[in-house]
């Protein structure tokens, strides 16, 4: 019953750009399976009401379908593919952007013992679970506010806090809670991820990034791999290639220049790694991108 109402609300309020009248809330509607496409996850909760999606992060593969949610606690480069979607039954999904400051605020308000004890180790940056009835109920109540503009400004922030609390105390709570802890291993890795994304075209020494993140080199390697499923150098390469593809969409005749802008001094190496990532050399892929219509947003949403 809950899933049926969720599908109805999502279908009614879906827009081509996935935005809604509630800040931070996204709705996706996709009516065909797509080939695998690279994207960044953002820090987000994604709940599927209809259809299914497969995400690859490094060597890890995540699949999620109706009644399941995926949470991404770090902005990570993934390859996503809609595996069940058609015009008769399009993939429908709800997304909520997760803000570390909101997590931190709830952690400060929580009393001793209000949140489950965290297990040892560094959690993965992405996790999938079944949606609990309490979480699904809160998501539906938030979406109902799209039909209630006079109540939306006051009630939407309250329901978003409830959704965040359900996440923090749920099966993937340890991952979400680390978003709000300034000294958690996930926060240290997030600082490194942010620095690499901002300086992706520059060569770097892993030792220097570890120091910037406030970790020893060995701890940095271990935690970075646990969160991102790849090494720092592999992560940098993923970012470089994704940025190159975006640039090629607007500069299709300057393959060498694009490669240099994203950090490749060797055109042959750029072409080889680009082809391995996207299945075609840069010039051919750029021609295909020019021929495509503007794509729908991609990421962790269904």
C-alpha positions as CSV (number, residue, x, y, z in Angstrom):
1,X,0.0,0.0,0.0
2,X,2.8,2.4,0.9
3,X,4.7,1.7,-2.3
4,X,1.6,2.2,-4.4
5,X,1.1,5.7,-2.9
6,X,4.8,6.4,-3.3
7,X,4.6,5.5,-7.0
8,X,1.5,7.8,-7.5
9,X,3.1,10.8,-5.8
10,X,6.4,10.4,-7.7
11,X,4.7,10.0,-11.1
12,X,2.5,13.1,-10.4
13,X,5.4,15.4,-9.4
14,X,8.2,14.2,-11.7
15,X,9.9,16.9,-13.8
16,X,12.4,16.5,-16.6
17,X,15.2,18.0,-14.5
18,X,14.3,15.9,-11.4
19,X,13.8,19.0,-9.2
20,X,10.8,19.6,-6.9
21,X,9.3,22.5,-4.9
22,X,11.1,21.2,-1.8
23,X,14.8,22.1,-1.5
24,X,17.0,19.0,-1.6
25,X,14.3,16.7,-2.8
26,X,14.6,15.0,-6.2
27,X,12.2,12.8,-8.2
28,X,13.3,10.7,-11.1
29,X,11.2,9.1,-13.8
30,X,13.1,7.1,-16.5
31,X,11.2,5.2,-19.2
32,X,14.0,3.1,-20.8
33,X,17.0,1.1,-19.8
34,X,20.2,3.0,-20.6
35,X,23.8,1.9,-21.3
36,X,26.2,2.3,-18.4
37,X,27.0,6.0,-17.8
38,X,29.5,7.6,-15.4
39,X,28.4,10.2,-12.9
40,X,29.1,11.5,-9.4
41,X,26.8,10.3,-6.6
42,X,26.7,13.3,-4.3
43,X,25.8,12.6,-0.7
44,X,22.2,11.3,-1.1
45,X,19.5,9.0,0.0
46,X,17.8,7.3,-3.0
47,X,14.6,5.3,-2.6
48,X,13.2,3.2,-5.5
49,X,9.5,2.8,-5.9
50,X,9.5,1.2,-9.4
51,X,12.2,-0.2,-11.7
52,X,15.7,-1.0,-10.7
53,X,19.3,0.2,-11.1
54,X,22.8,-1.1,-11.0
55,X,25.8,1.0,-9.8
56,X,29.4,0.1,-10.1
57,X,32.0,1.7,-7.7
58,X,35.4,0.3,-8.4
59,X,35.1,-3.4,-8.2
60,X,31.8,-3.3,-6.1
61,X,28.4,-3.6,-7.8
62,X,25.2,-2.4,-6.1
63,X,21.7,-3.3,-7.3
64,X,18.5,-1.9,-5.8
65,X,14.9,-2.1,-6.7
66,X,11.4,-1.4,-5.3
67,X,11.2,-1.0,-1.6
68,X,15.0,-0.6,-1.2
69,X,17.2,2.5,-0.6
70,X,20.8,3.4,-1.4
71,X,22.7,5.9,0.7
72,X,25.9,7.6,-0.6
73,X,27.9,9.2,2.2
74,X,30.7,10.5,0.0
75,X,30.6,12.1,-3.5
76,X,32.0,9.2,-5.5
77,X,32.6,8.5,-9.2
78,X,30.2,5.6,-10.2
79,X,28.9,4.0,-13.4
80,X,25.1,3.6,-13.3
81,X,22.6,1.8,-15.5
82,X,18.8,1.5,-15.4
83,X,18.1,-2.2,-15.7
84,X,14.3,-2.1,-15.5
85,X,12.4,0.8,-17.0
86,X,10.0,1.1,-19.9
87,X,7.2,3.6,-21.0
88,X,4.5,1.3,-19.5
89,X,6.3,1.1,-16.1
90,X,9.0,3.8,-15.9
91,X,11.6,3.7,-13.1
92,X,10.4,6.0,-10.3
93,X,12.6,7.2,-7.5
94,X,12.9,9.6,-4.6
95,X,16.1,11.4,-3.6
96,X,17.1,13.5,-0.6
97,X,20.4,15.3,-0.5
98,X,22.2,14.6,2.8
99,X,23.9,17.6,4.6
100,X,26.7,16.8,7.1
101,X,25.6,19.9,9.2
102,X,22.1,18.4,9.6
103,X,23.5,15.1,10.7
104,X,25.8,16.8,13.2
105,X,22.9,18.8,14.6
106,X,20.8,15.7,15.2
107,X,23.8,13.9,16.9
108,X,24.1,16.9,19.3
109,X,20.4,16.7,20.2
110,X,20.4,12.9,20.6
111,X,20.6,11.6,24.2
112,X,23.0,8.9,25.3
113,X,22.0,5.6,23.9
114,X,19.5,7.1,21.3
115,X,21.6,5.9,18.4
116,X,22.9,2.3,17.9
117,X,26.5,1.5,18.8
118,X,28.7,1.8,15.7
119,X,30.7,-1.3,14.7
120,X,34.4,-1.2,14.1
121,X,36.0,-0.4,10.8
122,X,35.4,2.2,8.1
123,X,32.1,1.9,6.3
124,X,31.8,1.9,2.5
125,X,30.8,5.2,0.9
126,X,27.7,3.4,-0.6
127,X,25.3,1.0,1.0
128,X,21.9,-0.6,0.1
129,X,19.2,-1.7,2.5
130,X,15.4,-2.4,2.5
131,X,13.3,0.6,3.4
132,X,11.8,0.3,6.9
133,X,8.0,1.1,7.3
134,X,8.9,4.1,9.4
135,X,11.3,5.5,6.8
136,X,8.9,4.9,4.0
137,X,6.1,6.6,5.9
138,X,8.2,9.7,6.4
139,X,9.2,9.8,2.7
140,X,5.5,9.7,1.7
141,X,4.5,12.4,4.1
142,X,7.3,14.6,2.7
143,X,6.1,14.0,-0.8
144,X,2.5,14.8,0.1
145,X,3.6,18.3,1.0
146,X,4.2,18.9,-2.7
147,X,0.4,19.0,-2.9
148,X,0.1,21.3,0.2
149,X,2.0,24.5,-0.6
150,X,0.7,26.4,2.5
151,X,2.1,23.7,4.9
152,X,5.3,23.0,3.0
153,X,7.6,25.8,4.3
154,X,6.9,24.8,8.0
155,X,6.5,21.1,7.8
156,X,9.0,20.0,5.1
157,X,12.1,20.8,7.3
158,X,10.6,18.8,10.1
159,X,9.9,15.8,8.0
160,X,13.3,15.9,6.4
161,X,14.8,15.8,9.9
162,X,12.7,12.8,10.7
163,X,13.9,11.0,7.5
164,X,17.5,11.8,8.5
165,X,16.9,10.4,12.0
166,X,15.3,7.2,10.6
167,X,18.5,6.8,8.5
168,X,20.8,7.5,11.3
169,X,19.1,4.9,13.6
170,X,18.5,2.4,10.8
171,X,20.6,-0.4,9.2
172,X,23.0,1.9,7.5
173,X,23.1,4.4,10.4
174,X,26.8,4.0,11.1
175,X,27.6,5.3,7.6
176,X,25.2,8.2,7.8
177,X,26.2,9.2,11.4
178,X,29.9,9.5,10.3
179,X,28.8,12.3,7.9
180,X,28.3,14.5,11.0
181,X,31.4,13.6,12.9
182,X,34.3,15.9,12.1
183,X,36.9,13.4,13.2
184,X,35.4,10.2,11.8
185,X,37.4,8.2,9.3
186,X,34.8,8.9,6.6
187,X,35.1,12.6,7.2
188,X,38.9,12.3,6.8
189,X,38.4,10.5,3.5
190,X,35.8,13.0,2.4
191,X,38.4,15.8,2.8
192,X,40.8,13.8,0.6
193,X,38.1,13.2,-2.0
194,X,37.2,16.9,-2.0
195,X,40.9,17.9,-2.4
196,X,41.5,15.4,-5.3
197,X,38.4,16.6,-7.1
198,X,39.5,20.2,-6.8
199,X,43.0,19.5,-8.0
200,X,42.4,16.5,-10.3
201,X,44.6,17.9,-13.1
202,X,47.7,18.1,-10.8
203,X,50.0,15.3,-9.9
204,X,50.2,14.6,-6.2
205,X,52.0,12.4,-3.7
206,X,49.7,10.2,-1.6
207,X,51.8,11.1,1.4
208,X,50.8,14.8,1.0
209,X,47.1,14.0,0.6
210,X,47.2,11.8,3.7
211,X,48.8,14.6,5.7
212,X,46.1,17.0,4.5
213,X,43.5,14.5,5.6
214,X,45.0,14.2,9.1
215,X,45.9,10.5,8.7
216,X,49.0,8.4,8.5
217,X,49.8,7.0,5.1
218,X,48.9,3.4,6.0
219,X,45.6,4.4,7.6
220,X,44.8,6.7,4.7
221,X,45.3,4.0,2.1
222,X,43.2,1.5,4.1
223,X,40.4,3.9,4.8
224,X,40.3,5.5,1.3
225,X,40.1,2.0,-0.2
226,X,37.3,1.0,2.2
227,X,35.2,4.1,1.4
228,X,35.8,4.5,-2.3
229,X,36.7,0.9,-3.5
230,X,39.8,2.3,-5.3
231,X,43.2,3.8,-4.6
232,X,43.7,7.6,-4.6
233,X,45.5,7.5,-8.0
234,X,42.6,5.4,-9.5
235,X,40.1,7.9,-8.0
236,X,42.0,10.8,-9.6
237,X,41.9,9.0,-13.0
238,X,38.2,8.5,-12.8
239,X,37.7,12.2,-12.1
240,X,40.0,13.2,-14.9
241,X,38.2,11.0,-17.4
242,X,34.7,12.2,-16.4
243,X,35.8,15.8,-16.6
244,X,37.4,15.1,-20.0
245,X,34.1,13.7,-21.3
246,X,32.2,16.8,-20.2
247,X,34.8,19.0,-21.9
248,X,34.6,17.0,-25.1
249,X,30.9,17.6,-25.3
250,X,31.7,21.3,-25.9
251,X,35.2,21.0,-27.5
252,X,34.9,17.9,-29.7
253,X,37.7,19.0,-32.1
254,X,40.4,19.5,-29.4
255,X,41.0,16.1,-28.1
256,X,44.7,16.8,-27.3
257,X,43.9,20.1,-25.6
258,X,41.2,18.5,-23.5
259,X,43.6,15.7,-22.4
260,X,46.1,18.3,-21.3
261,X,43.5,20.3,-19.4
262,X,42.6,17.3,-17.3
263,X,46.2,16.4,-16.6
264,X,47.4,14.1,-19.4
265,X,50.7,15.1,-21.0
266,X,50.7,12.0,-23.2
267,X,47.9,12.0,-25.8
268,X,48.3,8.3,-26.5
269,X,47.8,7.5,-22.8
270,X,44.8,9.8,-22.6
271,X,43.2,8.1,-25.7
272,X,43.9,4.6,-24.3
273,X,42.5,5.2,-20.8
274,X,39.5,7.1,-22.2
275,X,38.7,4.2,-24.6
276,X,39.0,1.7,-21.7
277,X,36.6,3.8,-19.6
278,X,34.0,4.7,-22.1
279,X,34.3,2.1,-24.8
280,X,35.3,4.4,-27.7
281,X,38.3,6.8,-28.4
282,X,37.7,10.4,-27.4
283,X,37.0,11.7,-31.0
284,X,34.4,9.0,-31.7
285,X,32.8,9.4,-28.3
286,X,32.7,13.2,-28.8
287,X,30.8,12.7,-32.1
288,X,28.3,10.5,-30.4
289,X,27.8,13.0,-27.6
290,X,27.1,15.7,-30.1
291,X,24.5,13.6,-31.7
292,X,22.7,12.7,-28.5
293,X,19.8,14.7,-27.1
294,X,20.4,16.3,-23.7
295,X,20.5,13.4,-21.2
296,X,18.6,13.1,-18.0
297,X,20.6,13.5,-14.8
298,X,22.3,10.4,-13.7
299,X,23.7,9.3,-10.3
300,X,22.4,7.0,-7.6
301,X,18.7,7.7,-8.2
302,X,16.7,5.1,-10.2
